[in-house]
Amino acid sequence: VAVSGLEMTQNAGCMRRGRDEVDAQLQRIMKSIHENCVKHGTDDENYVDYVRGANIAGFLKVADAMVQQGYY
């Protein structure tokens, strides 16, 4: 999904990116995903439930976008 997003951005902006730049962007995206999963999926015993963390992070991202668009 991340690669598709980068490709769509590149195509829409008529940009060309080198392999190293794309790899660096993907690494930043994956690190961000991991950080959000840990942030939202860690329980009191420091166990990280990645599915729970990803679901909560995704929900919050959609909710924040809806609030920014004026939906309450």
FIKOLZA-1660 file (N, C-alpha, C; in steps of 0.1 Angstrom, whole numbers, plus 5000, padded with zeros to 4 digits):
% residues 72
   i   px   py   pz ch aa at
   1 5008 4988 5000  A  V  N
   1 5000 5000 5000  A  V CA
   1 5009 5013 5000  A  V  C
   2 5019 5012 5008  A  A  N
   2 5028 5024 5009  A  A CA
   2 5035 5026 4995  A  A  C
   3 5039 5016 4988  A  V  N
   3 5045 5017 4975  A  V CA
   3 5035 5023 4965  A  V  C
   4 5023 5018 4966  A  S  N
   4 5012 5024 4957  A  S CA
   4 5010 5038 4959  A  S  C
   5 5010 5042 4972  A  G  N
   5 5008 5057 4975  A  G CA
   5 5019 5065 4970  A  G  C
   6 5032 5060 4971  A  L  N
   6 5043 5068 4966  A  L CA
   6 5042 5069 4951  A  L  C
   7 5038 5058 4944  A  E  N
   7 5037 5058 4930  A  E CA
   7 5026 5068 4925  A  E  C
   8 5015 5068 4932  A  M  N
   8 5004 5077 4928  A  M CA
   8 5009 5092 4930  A  M  C
   9 5016 5095 4941  A  T  N
   9 5021 5108 4943  A  T CA
   9 5031 5112 4932  A  T  C
  10 5040 5102 4929  A  Q  N
  10 5050 5105 4919  A  Q CA
  10 5043 5108 4905  A  Q  C
  11 5033 5100 4902  A  N  N
  11 5026 5101 4889  A  N CA
  11 5018 5114 4888  A  N  C
  12 5011 5118 4899  A  A  N
  12 5003 5130 4900  A  A CA
  12 5012 5142 4899  A  A  C
  13 5024 5142 4904  A  G  N
  13 5032 5154 4904  A  G CA
  13 5042 5153 4893  A  G  C
  14 5042 5144 4884  A  C  N
  14 5051 5142 4873  A  C CA
  14 5066 5143 4878  A  C  C
  15 5068 5136 4890  A  M  N
  15 5081 5136 4896  A  M CA
  15 5088 5123 4893  A  M  C
  16 5101 5123 4894  A  R  N
  16 5110 5111 4892  A  R CA
  16 5117 5110 4905  A  R  C
  17 5117 5098 4911  A  R  N
  17 5125 5096 4923  A  R CA
  17 5134 5084 4921  A  R  C
  18 5146 5085 4927  A  G  N
  18 5156 5075 4926  A  G CA
  18 5153 5063 4935  A  G  C
  19 5159 5052 4933  A  R  N
  19 5157 5040 4942  A  R CA
  19 5160 5043 4956  A  R  C
  20 5171 5050 4959  A  D  N
  20 5175 5053 4972  A  D CA
  20 5165 5062 4980  A  D  C
  21 5159 5072 4972  A  E  N
  21 5149 5081 4978  A  E CA
  21 5136 5074 4981  A  E  C
  22 5132 5065 4972  A  V  N
  22 5120 5057 4975  A  V CA
  22 5122 5048 4987  A  V  C
  23 5134 5041 4987  A  D  N
  23 5137 5032 4998  A  D CA
  23 5137 5040 5012  A  D  C
  24 5143 5052 5012  A  A  N
  24 5143 5060 5024  A  A CA
  24 5129 5064 5028  A  A  C
  25 5120 5068 5019  A  Q  N
  25 5106 5071 5022  A  Q CA
  25 5099 5059 5028  A  Q  C
  26 5101 5047 5022  A  L  N
  26 5094 5035 5027  A  L CA
  26 5099 5032 5041  A  L  C
  27 5112 5034 5043  A  Q  N
  27 5117 5031 5057  A  Q CA
  27 5111 5040 5067  A  Q  C
  28 5109 5053 5063  A  R  N
  28 5103 5063 5072  A  R CA
  28 5088 5059 5075  A  R  C
  29 5081 5054 5064  A  I  N
  29 5067 5050 5066  A  I CA
  29 5066 5038 5075  A  I  C
  30 5075 5028 5073  A  M  N
  30 5074 5016 5081  A  M CA
  30 5078 5019 5095  A  M  C
  31 5087 5027 5098  A  K  N
  31 5091 5031 5111  A  K CA
  31 5079 5038 5118  A  K  C
  32 5073 5047 5111  A  S  N
  32 5061 5054 5117  A  S CA
  32 5050 5044 5120  A  S  C
  33 5047 5034 5111  A  I  N
  33 5037 5024 5114  A  I CA
  33 5041 5016 5126  A  I  C
  34 5053 5012 5128  A  H  N
  34 5058 5005 5139  A  H CA
  34 5056 5013 5152  A  H  C
  35 5060 5026 5152  A  E  N
  35 5059 5034 5163  A  E CA
  35 5044 5036 5168  A  E  C
  36 5035 5038 5158  A  N  N
  36 5021 5039 5161  A  N CA
  36 5015 5026 5167  A  N  C
  37 5020 5015 5162  A  C  N
  37 5015 5002 5167  A  C CA
  37 5020 5000 5181  A  C  C
  38 5032 5003 5184  A  V  N
  38 5037 5002 5198  A  V CA
  38 5030 5012 5207  A  V  C
  39 5028 5024 5202  A  K  N
  39 5022 5035 5210  A  K CA
  39 5007 5031 5214  A  K  C
  40 5000 5025 5205  A  H  N
  40 4986 5022 5207  A  H CA
  40 4983 5008 5211  A  H  C
  41 4993 4999 5209  A  G  N
  41 4991 4985 5211  A  G CA
  41 4998 4979 5223  A  G  C
  42 5005 4987 5231  A  T  N
  42 5012 4982 5243  A  T CA
  42 5003 4981 5255  A  T  C
  43 5003 4970 5261  A  D  N
  43 4995 4969 5274  A  D CA
  43 5003 4972 5286  A  D  C
  44 4997 4970 5298  A  D  N
  44 5004 4973 5310  A  D CA
  44 5016 4964 5313  A  D  C
  45 5017 4953 5307  A  E  N
  45 5028 4944 5309  A  E CA
  45 5038 4945 5298  A  E  C
  46 5037 4956 5290  A  N  N
  46 5046 4959 5279  A  N CA
  46 5046 4949 5267  A  N  C
  47 5035 4942 5266  A  Y  N
  47 5032 4933 5254  A  Y CA
  47 5026 4942 5243  A  Y  C
  48 5032 4940 5231  A  V  N
  48 5027 4948 5220  A  V CA
  48 5018 4940 5211  A  V  C
  49 5005 4943 5211  A  D  N
  49 4996 4937 5202  A  D CA
  49 4995 4946 5189  A  D  C
  50 5002 4942 5179  A  Y  N
  50 5003 4950 5167  A  Y CA
  50 4990 4951 5160  A  Y  C
  51 4981 4941 5160  A  V  N
  51 4968 4943 5153  A  V CA
  51 4960 4953 5160  A  V  C
  52 4960 4953 5174  A  R  N
  52 4952 4962 5181  A  R CA
  52 4958 4976 5179  A  R  C
  53 4971 4978 5180  A  G  N
  53 4978 4991 5178  A  G CA
  53 4975 4996 5164  A  G  C
  54 4975 4988 5154  A  A  N
  54 4973 4993 5140  A  A CA
  54 4958 4997 5139  A  A  C
  55 4949 4989 5144  A  N  N
  55 4935 4993 5144  A  N CA
  55 4932 5006 5150  A  N  C
  56 4938 5008 5162  A  I  N
  56 4935 5020 5170  A  I CA
  56 4942 5032 5162  A  I  C
  57 4954 5030 5157  A  A  N
  57 4961 5041 5150  A  A CA
  57 4953 5045 5137  A  A  C
  58 4948 5035 5130  A  G  N
  58 4940 5037 5118  A  G CA
  58 4927 5044 5121  A  G  C
  59 4920 5040 5132  A  F  N
  59 4908 5047 5136  A  F CA
  59 4910 5061 5139  A  F  C
  60 4921 5064 5147  A  L  N
  60 4924 5078 5151  A  L CA
  60 4927 5086 5139  A  L  C
  61 4934 5081 5129  A  K  N
  61 4938 5088 5117  A  K CA
  61 4925 5092 5109  A  K  C
  62 4916 5083 5108  A  V  N
  62 4903 5086 5101  A  V CA
  62 4895 5096 5109  A  V  C
  63 4894 5094 5122  A  A  N
  63 4886 5103 5131  A  A CA
  63 4892 5117 5130  A  A  C
  64 4905 5118 5131  A  D  N
  64 4911 5132 5130  A  D CA
  64 4908 5138 5116  A  D  C
  65 4909 5131 5106  A  A  N
  65 4906 5136 5092  A  A CA
  65 4891 5141 5091  A  A  C
  66 4882 5133 5097  A  M  N
  66 4868 5137 5097  A  M CA
  66 4866 5150 5105  A  M  C
  67 4872 5151 5117  A  V  N
  67 4871 5163 5125  A  V CA
  67 4876 5175 5117  A  V  C
  68 4888 5173 5110  A  Q  N
  68 4893 5184 5102  A  Q CA
  68 4884 5188 5091  A  Q  C
  69 4876 5179 5086  A  Q  N
  69 4866 5182 5075  A  Q CA
  69 4853 5187 5080  A  Q  C
  70 4852 5188 5094  A  G  N
  70 4840 5194 5100  A  G CA
  70 4830 5184 5105  A  G  C
  71 4833 5172 5104  A  Y  N
  71 4824 5161 5109  A  Y CA
  71 4826 5159 5124  A  Y  C
  72 4815 5158 5132  A  Y  N
  72 4817 5156 5146  A  Y CA
  72 4809 5144 5151  A  Y  C
% end
